């Protein structure tokens, strides 16, 4: 029983990583970029919600923005 508990402690210790603040900020930025966002509709064209770049103009549906790399949904909503 002691051996199993000892193995479990070693496994939980390996799940923690020490990274710098710069690496953490870069990780958070990439994580938000990979989260899908809905395309914006305005003037009969679809736009990226982050950089307002025109997407899906006379091309098949795009999953990512060409300019900023933001992941996009297929659905859309009206631009305010």
GROMACS elastic network, one bead per residue, 0.5 to 0.9 nm:
[ bonds ]
;  ai    aj funct       b0    kb
    1     4     6  0.53122   500
    1     5     6  0.64652   500
    1     6     6  0.86873   500
    2     5     6  0.52257   500
    2     6     6  0.61404   500
    2     7     6  0.87306   500
    3     6     6  0.50697   500
    3     7     6  0.62792   500
    3     8     6  0.87024   500
    4     7     6  0.51518   500
    4     8     6  0.62325   500
    4     9     6  0.87369   500
    5     8     6  0.50786   500
    5     9     6  0.63126   500
    5    10     6  0.88067   500
    6     9     6  0.51763   500
    6    10     6  0.64543   500
    6    11     6  0.88545   500
    7    10     6  0.51735   500
    7    11     6  0.63321   500
    7    12     6  0.88596   500
    8    11     6  0.51353   500
    8    12     6  0.63707   500
    8    13     6  0.87047   500
    9    12     6  0.53039   500
    9    13     6  0.62336   500
    9    14     6  0.88615   500
   10    13     6  0.51561   500
   10    14     6  0.64972   500
   11    14     6  0.53912   500
   11    15     6  0.69287   500
   12    15     6  0.54548   500
   12    16     6  0.76129   500
   13    16     6  0.61050   500
   14    17     6  0.76284   500
   19    22     6  0.82237   500
   19    23     6  0.62480   500
   19    24     6  0.66857   500
   20    23     6  0.53023   500
   20    24     6  0.63173   500
   20    25     6  0.88227   500
   21    24     6  0.50013   500
   21    25     6  0.62380   500
   21    26     6  0.86661   500
   22    25     6  0.52441   500
   22    26     6  0.63149   500
   22    27     6  0.86620   500
   23    26     6  0.50928   500
   23    27     6  0.61170   500
   23    28     6  0.87080   500
   24    27     6  0.50001   500
   24    28     6  0.62456   500
   24    29     6  0.86444   500
   25    28     6  0.51540   500
   25    29     6  0.62066   500
   25    30     6  0.87132   500
   26    29     6  0.50865   500
   26    30     6  0.62484   500
   26    31     6  0.85627   500
   27    30     6  0.52377   500
   27    31     6  0.60807   500
   27    32     6  0.87283   500
   28    32     6  0.62454   500
   28    33     6  0.85935   500
   29    32     6  0.53479   500
   29    33     6  0.62371   500
   29    34     6  0.87606   500
   30    34     6  0.62077   500
   30    35     6  0.88392   500
   31    34     6  0.52479   500
   31    35     6  0.65896   500
   32    35     6  0.52166   500
   32    36     6  0.84531   500
   32    70     6  0.85357   500
   33    36     6  0.76077   500
   33    37     6  0.89081   500
   33    68     6  0.87366   500
   33    69     6  0.72360   500
   33    70     6  0.50681   500
   33    71     6  0.64132   500
   34    69     6  0.84612   500
   34    70     6  0.64701   500
   34    71     6  0.54799   500
   34    72     6  0.88040   500
   35    70     6  0.78241   500
   35    71     6  0.62193   500
   35    72     6  0.80635   500
   36    63     6  0.86215   500
   36    64     6  0.87633   500
   36    70     6  0.73221   500
   36    73     6  0.56724   500
   37    48     6  0.84084   500
   37    49     6  0.71040   500
   37    50     6  0.87946   500
   37    70     6  0.77410   500
   37    71     6  0.64648   500
   37    73     6  0.57327   500
   37    76     6  0.89826   500
   38    48     6  0.79482   500
   38    49     6  0.70519   500
   38    71     6  0.88945   500
   38    72     6  0.57918   500
   38    73     6  0.50293   500
   38    74     6  0.71898   500
   38    75     6  0.60937   500
   38    76     6  0.52148   500
   38    77     6  0.70146   500
   39    46     6  0.61003   500
   39    47     6  0.56665   500
   39    48     6  0.54886   500
   39    49     6  0.59830   500
   39    55     6  0.82687   500
   39    72     6  0.64980   500
   39    73     6  0.66922   500
   39    74     6  0.74824   500
   39    75     6  0.68423   500
   39    77     6  0.67244   500
   39    78     6  0.87540   500
   39    79     6  0.89352   500
   40    45     6  0.82242   500
   40    46     6  0.54515   500
   40    48     6  0.63437   500
   40    49     6  0.60471   500
   40    52     6  0.82581   500
   40    76     6  0.57955   500
   40    77     6  0.56013   500
   40    78     6  0.59249   500
   40    79     6  0.53142   500
   40    80     6  0.88988   500
   41    44     6  0.65601   500
   41    45     6  0.58027   500
   41    47     6  0.62751   500
   41    76     6  0.66538   500
   41    77     6  0.60207   500
   41    79     6  0.52476   500
   41    80     6  0.89673   500
   42    45     6  0.55624   500
   42    46     6  0.64409   500
   42    47     6  0.73832   500
   42    78     6  0.67233   500
   42    79     6  0.55062   500
   42    80     6  0.83346   500
   43    46     6  0.82792   500
   45    54     6  0.68550   500
   45    55     6  0.76689   500
   45    56     6  0.76831   500
   45    57     6  0.66018   500
   46    52     6  0.88574   500
   46    53     6  0.84290   500
   46    54     6  0.58265   500
   46    55     6  0.55366   500
   46    56     6  0.62813   500
   46    57     6  0.71675   500
   46    76     6  0.79976   500
   47    50     6  0.87330   500
   47    51     6  0.81551   500
   47    52     6  0.51555   500
   47    53     6  0.53704   500
   47    55     6  0.54749   500
   47    56     6  0.81710   500
   47    65     6  0.89513   500
   47    79     6  0.88478   500
   48    51     6  0.58148   500
   48    53     6  0.52741   500
   48    54     6  0.64917   500
   48    55     6  0.65227   500
   48    64     6  0.89480   500
   48    65     6  0.64669   500
   48    68     6  0.87807   500
   48    70     6  0.77788   500
   48    72     6  0.77437   500
   49    52     6  0.57046   500
   49    53     6  0.81510   500
   49    70     6  0.86261   500
   49    72     6  0.87861   500
   50    53     6  0.81840   500
   50    68     6  0.78140   500
   50    70     6  0.73888   500
   51    65     6  0.88356   500
   51    67     6  0.76786   500
   51    68     6  0.68918   500
   51    70     6  0.89444   500
   52    55     6  0.88417   500
   53    65     6  0.76203   500
   53    66     6  0.80643   500
   53    67     6  0.69055   500
   53    68     6  0.86101   500
   54    57     6  0.67271   500
   54    65     6  0.85598   500
   54    66     6  0.89586   500
   55    58     6  0.89218   500
   55    59     6  0.83449   500
   55    61     6  0.82355   500
   55    62     6  0.70039   500
   55    64     6  0.87590   500
   55    65     6  0.66939   500
   55    66     6  0.76822   500
   56    59     6  0.53135   500
   56    60     6  0.62250   500
   56    61     6  0.55431   500
   56    62     6  0.61143   500
   57    60     6  0.81651   500
   57    61     6  0.88648   500
   59    62     6  0.79968   500
   61    74     6  0.70626   500
   62    65     6  0.71652   500
   62    66     6  0.87480   500
   62    71     6  0.89283   500
   62    72     6  0.73779   500
   62    73     6  0.85542   500
   62    74     6  0.78074   500
   63    70     6  0.84987   500
   63    71     6  0.58687   500
   63    72     6  0.50899   500
   63    73     6  0.66307   500
   63    74     6  0.73599   500
   64    67     6  0.89069   500
   64    68     6  0.84125   500
   64    69     6  0.55325   500
   64    70     6  0.54717   500
   64    72     6  0.54628   500
   64    73     6  0.86645   500
   65    68     6  0.58338   500
   65    70     6  0.52502   500
   65    71     6  0.65890   500
   65    72     6  0.70933   500
   66    69     6  0.58475   500
   66    70     6  0.82166   500
   67    70     6  0.83140   500
   72    75     6  0.85972   500
   73    76     6  0.73843   500
